[in-house]
Amino acid sequence: MLPVPPISRPAPPISRPAPNGAALASREDARSRALAMSAEGISKRQIASELGVHPTTVGRWLNAPDRRQDGDSHD
């Protein structure tokens, strides 16, 4: 009978460096920055590049309804 090779484990995920060497504190900070940059007329692609996210993510952030402090989005 042939020997059974050991089961290999998948490699751990590779972490990406922070964009421009600056770490974003959180996704909410990135979303806030995206909203501010959009208000200044910066394109979604430029915002995505600056924040290190996909342009689709920026589009979702910009099109999402604002969240209320209490978490209730209904009137």
C-alpha positions as semicolon CSV with decimal commas, in nm:
position;residue;x (nm);y (nm);z (nm)
1;M;0,000;0,000;0,000
2;L;0,127;0,352;-0,080
3;P;0,189;0,599;0,203
4;V;-0,073;0,870;0,242
5;P;0,072;1,223;0,220
6;P;-0,003;1,450;0,515
7;I;-0,294;1,689;0,478
8;S;-0,165;2,037;0,410
9;R;-0,333;2,338;0,559
10;P;-0,410;2,647;0,348
11;A;-0,167;2,932;0,381
12;P;-0,275;3,216;0,611
13;P;-0,425;3,518;0,433
14;I;-0,182;3,778;0,310
15;S;-0,243;4,116;0,465
16;R;-0,243;4,414;0,231
17;P;-0,044;4,721;0,326
18;A;-0,246;5,028;0,415
19;P;-0,295;5,270;0,127
20;N;-0,027;5,539;0,111
21;G;0,126;5,398;0,429
22;A;-0,153;5,541;0,643
23;A;-0,379;5,304;0,833
24;L;-0,751;5,377;0,823
25;A;-0,899;5,362;1,172
26;S;-1,212;5,183;1,054
27;R;-1,448;5,128;0,766
28;E;-1,670;5,404;0,905
29;D;-1,379;5,647;0,888
30;A;-1,317;5,540;0,528
31;R;-1,686;5,583;0,446
32;S;-1,688;5,930;0,600
33;R;-1,379;6,023;0,401
34;A;-1,540;5,889;0,083
35;L;-1,850;6,103;0,140
36;A;-1,638;6,413;0,199
37;M;-1,421;6,347;-0,107
38;S;-1,729;6,294;-0,323
39;A;-1,871;6,627;-0,202
40;E;-1,546;6,786;-0,326
41;G;-1,611;6,642;-0,672
42;I;-1,355;6,359;-0,661
43;S;-1,448;6,058;-0,876
44;K;-1,539;5,719;-0,730
45;R;-1,232;5,565;-0,891
46;Q;-1,002;5,826;-0,739
47;I;-1,168;5,785;-0,398
48;A;-1,135;5,406;-0,420
49;S;-0,768;5,433;-0,512
50;E;-0,695;5,672;-0,226
51;L;-0,879;5,462;0,034
52;G;-0,762;5,124;-0,095
53;V;-1,109;4,986;-0,163
54;H;-1,295;4,874;-0,476
55;P;-1,487;5,143;-0,671
56;T;-1,806;4,939;-0,620
57;T;-1,759;4,972;-0,243
58;V;-1,731;5,349;-0,279
59;G;-2,049;5,350;-0,489
60;R;-2,235;5,155;-0,220
61;W;-2,115;5,394;0,048
62;L;-2,225;5,696;-0,154
63;N;-2,566;5,550;-0,243
64;A;-2,647;5,407;0,101
65;P;-2,905;5,593;0,307
66;D;-2,758;5,769;0,608
67;R;-2,776;5,570;0,928
68;R;-2,932;5,732;1,230
69;Q;-2,756;5,736;1,565
70;D;-3,011;5,500;1,719
71;G;-2,981;5,256;1,429
72;D;-3,343;5,308;1,322
73;S;-3,371;5,407;0,957
74;H;-3,752;5,433;0,956
75;D;-3,947;5,755;0,990
